[in-house]
């Protein structure tokens, strides 16, 4: 869609706001923030991004969704907000944490916008996998360590058949698990059933790219012992693979000293 459509009719921008650091947004998103009449934001979007860039008269709507929380917004409610404001001729900015299309419900929003003939655009963002791995000094692929990477989710409702688990457990790829930290010990136990590499490294990265970032490293076989009863702050990302051992050598981001550079964020 051409940008001039935004002048005369309602228009929706679906944008990724990055993994947490307020400086990790695109120039295009920064411009859309200054233009938007309505900003509908997820709970994982750094509020500094909005307060620093949005118009003072913009309507800010907090419509966060959270797993295991029945009181959070449903996707249907979020989509209704987007449609209602766009149909009033407003420029609507829908902000999602990370990238707009990595394990999000963007498909529901795209389908509704198309059905209502509302013009839209998609602005990508830095996904949590890229942000967390970069700020933890863990390249997701690296010569001699991993030639590929797979992005997955894991929660109590996830289903992978035994053959899939066997393939995953013995692959040389790096695995990035979204939404898995809450059940990390269960995930490690399943992989151990099939893995020939029980000592493979595993990292849980909490609140990546912010001054609250913490990196916790163990192995598949030691996960239950090291992480038993531990509750990780949201959002947290899990990286499993030989590349995790590179963290010790390339860990450049000292979150305890980052307050003078990076904006604080409470999630």
C-alpha positions as CSV (number, residue, x, y, z in Angstrom):
1,X,0.0,0.0,0.0
2,X,1.2,3.5,-0.8
3,X,1.9,5.8,2.1
4,X,-0.4,8.5,0.7
5,X,-3.4,6.3,1.7
6,X,-2.7,7.2,5.3
7,X,-3.7,10.8,4.7
8,X,-7.4,10.4,3.7
9,X,-8.5,7.2,5.3
10,X,-8.0,5.0,8.2
11,X,-4.8,3.1,8.1
12,X,-3.1,0.5,10.3
13,X,0.5,-0.1,10.9
14,X,1.5,-3.4,12.4
15,X,5.0,-3.0,13.8
16,X,7.6,-4.8,15.9
17,X,9.0,-2.7,18.7
18,X,12.0,-4.8,19.4
19,X,13.1,-6.9,22.4
20,X,13.3,-4.2,25.1
21,X,16.1,-1.7,24.5
22,X,14.3,1.5,23.4
23,X,17.0,2.3,20.9
24,X,16.4,-1.0,19.0
25,X,13.6,0.3,16.8
26,X,13.6,1.2,13.1
27,X,13.6,4.7,11.7
28,X,10.3,3.9,10.0
29,X,8.6,2.9,13.2
30,X,10.0,6.0,14.9
31,X,8.3,8.1,12.1
32,X,5.0,6.2,12.4
33,X,5.0,6.8,16.2
34,X,5.1,10.6,15.5
35,X,2.2,10.2,13.0
36,X,-0.2,7.8,14.8
37,X,-3.5,9.0,16.2
38,X,-4.0,5.7,18.2
39,X,-1.3,3.4,19.5
40,X,-2.4,0.0,20.7
41,X,0.5,-1.6,22.5
42,X,1.4,-5.0,24.0
43,X,2.7,-5.3,27.6
44,X,6.2,-6.2,26.5
45,X,6.8,-3.0,24.5
46,X,9.2,-0.6,26.4
47,X,7.0,2.4,27.4
48,X,10.0,4.7,26.7
49,X,9.5,4.0,23.0
50,X,6.1,5.5,23.1
51,X,6.7,8.3,25.6
52,X,9.8,9.5,23.7
53,X,8.4,9.4,20.2
54,X,4.6,9.5,20.2
55,X,2.5,12.7,19.7
56,X,1.3,14.2,23.0
57,X,-2.3,14.0,21.8
58,X,-2.1,10.4,20.6
59,X,-4.5,7.9,22.3
60,X,-2.5,5.2,24.0
61,X,-4.3,1.9,24.6
62,X,-2.6,-0.9,26.6
63,X,-3.9,-4.2,25.3
64,X,-1.4,-6.7,26.5
65,X,-1.9,-10.4,26.2
66,X,-0.3,-12.8,28.7
67,X,-0.2,-16.5,28.9
68,X,-1.8,-18.2,31.9
69,X,-3.5,-14.8,32.7
70,X,-7.3,-15.0,32.1
71,X,-7.7,-11.3,32.9
72,X,-5.4,-10.1,30.1
73,X,-6.8,-9.0,26.7
74,X,-8.0,-11.6,24.3
75,X,-6.9,-11.4,20.7
76,X,-10.6,-10.8,19.7
77,X,-10.7,-7.7,21.9
78,X,-7.4,-6.4,20.5
79,X,-8.5,-6.9,16.9
80,X,-11.8,-5.1,17.6
81,X,-9.9,-2.1,19.0
82,X,-7.8,-1.9,15.8
83,X,-10.8,-2.2,13.5
84,X,-13.0,0.3,15.4
85,X,-10.4,3.1,15.4
86,X,-9.3,2.5,11.8
87,X,-12.9,2.7,10.7
88,X,-13.1,6.1,12.3
89,X,-10.5,7.3,9.8
90,X,-7.6,7.2,12.3
91,X,-4.0,6.2,11.8
92,X,-3.6,3.2,14.1
93,X,-0.3,1.9,15.2
94,X,-0.4,-1.7,16.6
95,X,2.8,-2.3,18.5
96,X,4.1,-5.7,19.3
97,X,7.1,-6.7,21.3
98,X,10.0,-8.1,19.2
99,X,9.0,-8.7,15.6
100,X,5.5,-8.4,14.4
101,X,5.3,-11.9,13.0
102,X,7.4,-14.1,15.3
103,X,5.0,-16.2,17.4
104,X,2.3,-13.5,17.5
105,X,-1.3,-13.4,16.5
106,X,-0.7,-11.1,13.5
107,X,-2.6,-13.5,11.2
108,X,-5.8,-12.8,13.0
109,X,-5.3,-9.1,12.6
110,X,-4.3,-9.3,9.0
111,X,-7.4,-11.4,8.2
112,X,-9.7,-8.9,9.9
113,X,-8.1,-5.9,8.2
114,X,-8.4,-7.6,4.8
115,X,-12.0,-8.6,5.4
116,X,-12.9,-4.9,6.4
117,X,-10.9,-3.5,3.4
118,X,-8.7,-1.5,5.7
119,X,-5.3,-0.6,4.2
120,X,-2.3,-1.6,6.3
121,X,1.5,-2.0,6.3
122,X,3.9,-4.3,8.3
123,X,7.1,-2.9,9.8
124,X,9.4,-5.7,11.0
125,X,11.3,-5.4,14.3
126,X,14.2,-7.1,16.0
127,X,12.8,-10.4,17.4
128,X,13.6,-11.6,20.9
129,X,15.9,-14.3,19.5
130,X,18.2,-11.8,17.7
131,X,18.1,-9.4,20.6
132,X,18.7,-11.9,23.4
133,X,21.4,-13.8,21.5
134,X,23.3,-10.6,20.6
135,X,23.2,-9.1,24.0
136,X,24.2,-12.4,25.6
137,X,27.2,-12.8,23.2
138,X,25.7,-16.0,21.8
139,X,25.8,-16.2,18.0
140,X,22.9,-18.3,16.8
141,X,25.0,-19.8,14.1
142,X,28.8,-20.1,14.1
143,X,31.4,-22.0,12.1
144,X,32.3,-25.1,14.0
145,X,29.4,-24.8,16.4
146,X,26.1,-24.6,14.5
147,X,25.2,-24.2,10.8
148,X,21.5,-23.7,11.4
149,X,18.9,-22.4,13.9
150,X,15.3,-23.4,14.6
151,X,12.7,-21.2,16.3
152,X,10.2,-23.1,18.4
153,X,7.7,-22.7,21.2
154,X,7.2,-24.9,24.2
155,X,4.4,-24.9,26.8
156,X,2.1,-27.5,28.4
157,X,-0.1,-27.4,25.3
158,X,2.7,-28.0,22.8
159,X,2.7,-31.3,21.0
160,X,5.6,-32.8,19.1
161,X,5.6,-36.5,18.3
162,X,8.4,-38.8,19.5
163,X,10.1,-38.8,16.1
164,X,10.2,-35.0,16.1
165,X,11.7,-34.9,19.6
166,X,14.3,-37.5,18.6
167,X,15.3,-35.4,15.6
168,X,15.4,-32.2,17.7
169,X,17.4,-33.8,20.5
170,X,20.1,-35.0,18.2
171,X,20.3,-32.1,15.7
172,X,23.4,-29.9,15.5
173,X,21.2,-26.9,15.0
174,X,20.8,-24.1,17.6
175,X,17.3,-24.1,19.2
176,X,15.6,-21.0,20.3
177,X,12.5,-21.7,22.4
178,X,10.0,-18.9,22.9
179,X,7.5,-19.1,25.8
180,X,9.4,-22.0,27.3
181,X,11.2,-20.6,30.5
182,X,8.2,-21.4,32.7
183,X,8.5,-25.0,31.8
184,X,12.2,-25.3,31.2
185,X,12.8,-28.3,33.4
186,X,10.1,-30.2,31.6
187,X,11.6,-29.3,28.2
188,X,15.0,-30.4,29.2
189,X,13.7,-33.7,30.6
190,X,12.0,-34.5,27.3
191,X,15.1,-33.7,25.2
192,X,17.2,-35.9,27.6
193,X,15.0,-38.9,26.8
194,X,16.2,-38.8,23.2
195,X,19.5,-36.9,23.3
196,X,22.9,-38.4,22.9
197,X,24.4,-35.1,24.1
198,X,23.2,-34.7,27.7
199,X,25.9,-32.1,28.4
200,X,24.8,-29.7,25.7
201,X,24.5,-26.1,26.9
202,X,21.3,-24.4,27.7
203,X,20.7,-20.7,28.4
204,X,17.7,-18.8,29.8
205,X,17.9,-15.1,29.1
206,X,15.6,-12.9,31.2
207,X,14.4,-9.5,30.0
208,X,17.0,-9.4,27.2
209,X,18.6,-6.1,26.0
210,X,17.4,-4.2,29.2
211,X,19.3,-3.3,32.3
212,X,17.4,-6.1,34.0
213,X,18.9,-8.7,31.7
214,X,20.2,-11.9,33.3
215,X,21.7,-14.9,31.6
216,X,21.4,-18.3,33.3
217,X,23.4,-21.2,31.9
218,X,23.3,-24.9,32.6
219,X,23.2,-28.2,30.6
220,X,20.3,-30.5,29.7
221,X,21.4,-33.0,32.4
222,X,21.9,-30.4,35.1
223,X,18.8,-28.3,34.3
224,X,16.5,-30.0,36.9
225,X,19.1,-29.5,39.6
226,X,20.1,-25.9,38.7
227,X,16.7,-24.5,37.9
228,X,14.4,-26.4,40.2
229,X,11.8,-24.1,41.7
230,X,13.3,-21.0,39.9
231,X,10.9,-18.5,38.4
232,X,12.2,-16.5,35.5
233,X,11.0,-13.0,34.8
234,X,8.9,-12.4,31.8
235,X,9.9,-12.2,29.0
236,X,12.5,-15.0,29.0
237,X,14.0,-16.8,26.1
238,X,15.7,-20.2,26.0
239,X,18.6,-21.0,23.7
240,X,20.0,-24.6,23.5
241,X,23.0,-25.7,21.5
242,X,26.8,-25.7,21.3
243,X,26.9,-22.0,20.6
244,X,25.7,-21.3,24.2
245,X,29.3,-22.0,25.5
246,X,30.4,-18.9,23.5
247,X,28.6,-16.7,26.0
248,X,31.5,-16.8,28.5
249,X,34.0,-15.5,25.8
250,X,31.8,-12.9,24.1
251,X,29.5,-11.6,26.9
252,X,29.9,-7.9,26.2
253,X,26.7,-6.5,27.8
254,X,27.1,-5.7,31.5
255,X,23.5,-5.0,32.5
256,X,24.6,-3.7,36.0
257,X,26.4,-0.8,34.3
258,X,24.0,-0.1,31.5
259,X,21.8,2.4,33.3
260,X,23.6,5.3,31.8
261,X,23.1,4.0,28.3
262,X,19.9,2.0,28.2
263,X,16.5,3.0,29.4
264,X,15.0,1.3,32.4
265,X,11.9,-0.8,31.7
266,X,9.5,-2.7,34.0
267,X,7.7,-5.6,32.4
